[in-house]
Amino acid sequence: MAHTYLITEELSARIKYDVRTIRQCLKDAVLHDGVHYIRPFGGRKILFIWERVEETMLQGDAAHQIIKNLQ
């Protein structure tokens, strides 16, 4: 299965959240390492897996409530 990998700025443009909000509030609270994003080759760069992020956004579960509370 092919995945679409996005840097933080690209994810920000797609979900209409500020880059800082993604890094400080969503990452590790809603978006989890190894599920929603990876750090290729053990580096510092983060690549978000769009299909997993989108799936979580569309579920409407606890992730939705967390995102709603951040607004």
DRENTORKOL-3810 file (N, C-alpha, C; in nm, 4 decimals):
REM DRENTORKOL-3810
@n.u->0.0845; n.v->-0.1184; n.w->0.0000; ca.u->0.0000; ca.v->0.0000; ca.w->0.0000; c.u->0.0886; c.v->0.1240; c.w->0.0000
@n.u->0.0632; n.v->0.2142; n.w->-0.0901; ca.u->0.1403; ca.v->0.3381; ca.w->-0.0986; c.u->0.0873; c.v->0.4389; c.w->0.0031
@n.u->0.1781; n.v->0.5137; n.w->0.0591; ca.u->0.1422; ca.v->0.6184; ca.w->0.1551; c.u->0.1839; c.v->0.7532; c.w->0.0998
@n.u->0.1136; n.v->0.8563; n.w->0.1424; ca.u->0.1491; ca.v->0.9928; ca.w->0.1083; c.u->0.2162; c.v->1.0541; c.w->0.2301
@n.u->0.3427; n.v->1.0892; n.w->0.2154; ca.u->0.4196; ca.v->1.1460; ca.w->0.3258; c.u->0.4226; c.v->1.2974; c.w->0.3122
@n.u->0.3942; n.v->1.3661; n.w->0.4234; ca.u->0.3892; ca.v->1.5117; ca.w->0.4244; c.u->0.4794; c.v->1.5672; c.w->0.5335
@n.u->0.5477; n.v->1.6766; n.w->0.5034; ca.u->0.6182; ca.v->1.7478; ca.w->0.6093; c.u->0.5148; c.v->1.8310; c.w->0.6845
@n.u->0.5532; n.v->1.8856; n.w->0.7971; ca.u->0.4583; ca.v->1.9572; ca.w->0.8827; c.u->0.3889; c.v->2.0710; c.w->0.8084
@n.u->0.4619; n.v->2.1452; n.w->0.7288; ca.u->0.4042; ca.v->2.2576; ca.w->0.6556; c.u->0.2983; c.v->2.2104; c.w->0.5550
@n.u->0.3222; n.v->2.0975; n.w->0.4899; ca.u->0.2244; ca.v->2.0430; ca.w->0.3954; c.u->0.0998; c.v->1.9934; c.w->0.4676
@n.u->0.1183; n.v->1.9287; n.w->0.5825; ca.u->0.0040; ca.v->1.8843; ca.w->0.6618; c.u->-0.0768; c.v->2.0045; c.w->0.7082
@n.u->-0.0083; n.v->2.1093; n.w->0.7496; ca.u->-0.0735; ca.v->2.2319; ca.w->0.7933; c.u->-0.1644; c.v->2.2881; c.w->0.6843
@n.u->-0.1161; n.v->2.2894; n.w->0.5625; ca.u->-0.1959; ca.v->2.3404; ca.w->0.4507; c.u->-0.3191; c.v->2.2535; c.w->0.4251
@n.u->-0.3056; n.v->2.1244; n.w->0.4443; ca.u->-0.4189; ca.v->2.0338; ca.w->0.4181; c.u->-0.5263; c.v->2.0401; c.w->0.5256
@n.u->-0.4854; n.v->2.0472; n.w->0.6524; ca.u->-0.5851; ca.v->2.0415; ca.w->0.7597; c.u->-0.6190; c.v->2.1788; c.w->0.8169
@n.u->-0.5550; n.v->2.2825; n.w->0.7637; ca.u->-0.5834; ca.v->2.4214; ca.w->0.8027; c.u->-0.5561; c.v->2.4477; c.w->0.9507
@n.u->-0.4489; n.v->2.3877; n.w->1.0015; ca.u->-0.4010; ca.v->2.4149; ca.w->1.1366; c.u->-0.2621; c.v->2.4740; c.w->1.1260
@n.u->-0.2302; n.v->2.5662; n.w->1.2133; ca.u->-0.0989; ca.v->2.6271; ca.w->1.2159; c.u->0.0085; c.v->2.5221; c.w->1.2431
@n.u->0.1257; n.v->2.5413; n.w->1.1855; ca.u->0.2377; ca.v->2.4489; ca.w->1.2047; c.u->0.2685; c.v->2.4325; c.w->1.3533
@n.u->0.2666; n.v->2.5430; n.w->1.4281; ca.u->0.2951; ca.v->2.5351; ca.w->1.5727; c.u->0.1906; c.v->2.4520; c.w->1.6459
@n.u->0.0656; n.v->2.4629; n.w->1.6070; ca.u->-0.0406; ca.v->2.3829; ca.w->1.6701; c.u->-0.0165; c.v->2.2350; c.w->1.6459
@n.u->0.0222; n.v->2.2010; n.w->1.5249; ca.u->0.0503; ca.v->2.0607; ca.w->1.4940; c.u->0.1651; c.v->2.0106; c.w->1.5798
@n.u->0.2741; n.v->2.0868; n.w->1.5854; ca.u->0.3934; ca.v->2.0433; ca.w->1.6596; c.u->0.3725; c.v->2.0416; c.w->1.8105
@n.u->0.3021; n.v->2.1411; n.w->1.8632; ca.u->0.2914; ca.v->2.1549; ca.w->2.0081; c.u->0.1682; c.v->2.0882; c.w->2.0683
@n.u->0.0606; n.v->2.0793; n.w->1.9925; ca.u->-0.0643; ca.v->2.0284; ca.w->2.0507; c.u->-0.1089; c.v->1.8932; c.w->1.9946
@n.u->-0.0981; n.v->1.8762; n.w->1.8638; ca.u->-0.1503; ca.v->1.7540; ca.w->1.8038; c.u->-0.0503; c.v->1.6390; c.w->1.8072
@n.u->0.0771; n.v->1.6697; n.w->1.7792; ca.u->0.1793; ca.v->1.5650; ca.w->1.7752; c.u->0.1935; c.v->1.5042; c.w->1.9143
@n.u->0.1826; n.v->1.3762; n.w->1.9216; ca.u->0.1927; ca.v->1.2945; ca.w->2.0426; c.u->0.0676; c.v->1.2976; c.w->2.1307
@n.u->-0.0229; n.v->1.3927; n.w->2.1109; ca.u->-0.1498; ca.v->1.3909; ca.w->2.1833; c.u->-0.2565; c.v->1.3209; c.w->2.0992
@n.u->-0.2584; n.v->1.3514; n.w->1.9699; ca.u->-0.3557; ca.v->1.2936; ca.w->1.8771; c.u->-0.2839; c.v->1.2152; c.w->1.7679
@n.u->-0.1738; n.v->1.2700; n.w->1.7219; ca.u->-0.0959; ca.v->1.2081; ca.w->1.6145; c.u->0.0255; c.v->1.1403; c.w->1.6767
@n.u->0.0342; n.v->1.0091; n.w->1.6622; ca.u->0.1340; ca.v->0.9308; ca.w->1.7341; c.u->0.2460; c.v->0.8781; c.w->1.6444
@n.u->0.3657; n.v->0.8770; n.w->1.7020; ca.u->0.4846; ca.v->0.8262; ca.w->1.6343; c.u->0.4637; c.v->0.6795; c.w->1.5972
@n.u->0.4931; n.v->0.6454; n.w->1.4735; ca.u->0.4771; ca.v->0.5088; ca.w->1.4264; c.u->0.3376; c.v->0.4781; c.w->1.3747
@n.u->0.2433; n.v->0.5644; n.w->1.4029; ca.u->0.1066; ca.v->0.5468; ca.w->1.3537; c.u->0.0750; c.v->0.6564; c.w->1.2523
@n.u->0.0840; n.v->0.7805; n.w->1.2966; ca.u->0.0508; ca.v->0.8955; ca.w->1.2122; c.u->0.1730; c.v->0.9616; c.w->1.1509
@n.u->0.2882; n.v->0.9394; n.w->1.2088; ca.u->0.4100; ca.v->0.9969; ca.w->1.1522; c.u->0.5289; c.v->0.9065; c.w->1.1805
@n.u->0.6329; n.v->0.9274; n.w->1.1016; ca.u->0.7574; ca.v->0.8522; ca.w->1.1186; c.u->0.8745; c.v->0.9496; c.w->1.1181
@n.u->0.9853; n.v->0.9000; n.w->1.1685; ca.u->1.1123; ca.v->0.9733; ca.w->1.1625; c.u->1.2070; c.v->0.8856; c.w->1.0802
@n.u->1.2128; n.v->0.9122; n.w->0.9483; ca.u->1.2926; ca.v->0.8244; ca.w->0.8622; c.u->1.4399; c.v->0.8221; c.w->0.9013
@n.u->1.4951; n.v->0.7039; n.w->0.8970; ca.u->1.6370; ca.v->0.6810; ca.w->0.9225; c.u->1.6800; c.v->0.7286; c.w->1.0611
@n.u->1.5865; n.v->0.7342; n.w->1.1560; ca.u->1.6176; ca.v->0.7731; ca.w->1.2936; c.u->1.6548; c.v->0.9194; c.w->1.3097
@n.u->1.6219; n.v->1.0008; n.w->1.2112; ca.u->1.6579; ca.v->1.1426; ca.w->1.2139; c.u->1.5564; c.v->1.2287; c.w->1.2867
@n.u->1.5771; n.v->1.3581; n.w->1.2763; ca.u->1.4883; ca.v->1.4541; ca.w->1.3409; c.u->1.3671; c.v->1.4890; c.w->1.2547
@n.u->1.3804; n.v->1.4761; n.w->1.1239; ca.u->1.2723; ca.v->1.5122; ca.w->1.0314; c.u->1.1505; c.v->1.4231; c.w->1.0566
@n.u->1.0340; n.v->1.4847; n.w->1.0546; ca.u->0.9082; ca.v->1.4135; ca.w->1.0750; c.u->0.8318; c.v->1.4116; c.w->0.9435
@n.u->0.7852; n.v->1.2940; n.w->0.9054; ca.u->0.6989; ca.v->1.2791; ca.w->0.7888; c.u->0.5652; c.v->1.2228; c.w->0.8352
@n.u->0.4592; n.v->1.2987; n.w->0.8123; ca.u->0.3257; ca.v->1.2549; ca.w->0.8502; c.u->0.2691; c.v->1.1653; c.w->0.7405
@n.u->0.1979; n.v->1.0624; n.w->0.7809; ca.u->0.1349; ca.v->0.9692; ca.w->0.6877; c.u->-0.0088; c.v->1.0179; c.w->0.6678
@n.u->-0.0324; n.v->1.0822; n.w->0.5541; ca.u->-0.1595; ca.v->1.1484; ca.w->0.5295; c.u->-0.2787; c.v->1.0555; c.w->0.5465
@n.u->-0.2738; n.v->0.9376; n.w->0.4934; ca.u->-0.3886; ca.v->0.8462; ca.w->0.5000; c.u->-0.4270; c.v->0.8154; c.w->0.6446
@n.u->-0.3301; n.v->0.8015; n.w->0.7314; ca.u->-0.3593; ca.v->0.7720; ca.w->0.8733; c.u->-0.4133; c.v->0.8951; c.w->0.9450
@n.u->-0.3572; n.v->1.0114; n.w->0.9135; ca.u->-0.4061; ca.v->1.1359; ca.w->0.9742; c.u->-0.5511; c.v->1.1587; c.w->0.9319
@n.u->-0.5776; n.v->1.1434; n.w->0.8029; ca.u->-0.7127; ca.v->1.1643; ca.w->0.7519; c.u->-0.8111; c.v->1.0656; c.w->0.8144
@n.u->-0.7711; n.v->0.9400; n.w->0.8265; ca.u->-0.8568; ca.v->0.8390; ca.w->0.8879; c.u->-0.8934; c.v->0.8774; c.w->1.0307
@n.u->-0.7966; n.v->0.9252; n.w->1.1063; ca.u->-0.8221; ca.v->0.9659; ca.w->1.2444; c.u->-0.9157; c.v->1.0860; c.w->1.2490
@n.u->-0.8953; n.v->1.1808; n.w->1.1579; ca.u->-0.9828; ca.v->1.2985; ca.w->1.1554; c.u->-1.1265; c.v->1.2607; c.w->1.1235
@n.u->-1.1452; n.v->1.1635; n.w->1.0364; ca.u->-1.2795; ca.v->1.1254; ca.w->0.9938; c.u->-1.3520; c.v->1.0318; c.w->1.0900
@n.u->-1.2786; n.v->0.9746; n.w->1.1846; ca.u->-1.3406; ca.v->0.8805; ca.w->1.2781; c.u->-1.4412; c.v->0.9468; c.w->1.3696
@n.u->-1.4143; n.v->1.0706; n.w->1.4084; ca.u->-1.5078; ca.v->1.1411; ca.w->1.4948; c.u->-1.5080; c.v->1.0897; c.w->1.6372
@n.u->-1.3979; n.v->1.0291; n.w->1.6815; ca.u->-1.3912; ca.v->0.9741; ca.w->1.8168; c.u->-1.3208; c.v->1.0717; c.w->1.9108
@n.u->-1.2461; n.v->1.0216; n.w->2.0029; ca.u->-1.1771; ca.v->1.1038; ca.w->2.1025; c.u->-1.0825; c.v->1.2033; c.w->2.0371
@n.u->-1.0247; n.v->1.1665; n.w->1.9252; ca.u->-0.9350; ca.v->1.2582; ca.w->1.8544; c.u->-1.0102; c.v->1.3838; c.w->1.8145
@n.u->-1.1335; n.v->1.3678; n.w->1.7731; ca.u->-1.2158; ca.v->1.4839; ca.w->1.7348; c.u->-1.2350; c.v->1.5754; c.w->1.8551
@n.u->-1.2619; n.v->1.5186; n.w->1.9707; ca.u->-1.2834; ca.v->1.6001; ca.w->2.0900; c.u->-1.1566; c.v->1.6755; c.w->2.1300
@n.u->-1.0428; n.v->1.6107; n.w->2.1181; ca.u->-0.9166; ca.v->1.6767; ca.w->2.1516; c.u->-0.8928; c.v->1.7932; c.w->2.0569
@n.u->-0.9115; n.v->1.7711; n.w->1.9279; ca.u->-0.8905; ca.v->1.8772; ca.w->1.8287; c.u->-0.9887; c.v->1.9917; c.w->1.8547
@n.u->-1.1112; n.v->1.9581; n.w->1.8834; ca.u->-1.2123; ca.v->2.0601; ca.w->1.9099; c.u->-1.1732; c.v->2.1461; c.w->2.0307
@n.u->-1.1198; n.v->2.0837; n.w->2.1350; ca.u->-1.0790; ca.v->2.1553; ca.w->2.2541; c.u->-0.9590; c.v->2.2461; c.w->2.2300
@n.u->-0.8804; n.v->2.2180; n.w->2.1281; ca.u->-0.7634; ca.v->2.2998; ca.w->2.0963; c.u->-0.7994; c.v->2.4280; c.w->2.0263
@n.u->-0.9169; n.v->2.4321; n.w->1.9679; ca.u->-0.9554; ca.v->2.5501; ca.w->1.8896; c.u->-0.9920; c.v->2.6661; c.w->1.9767
END
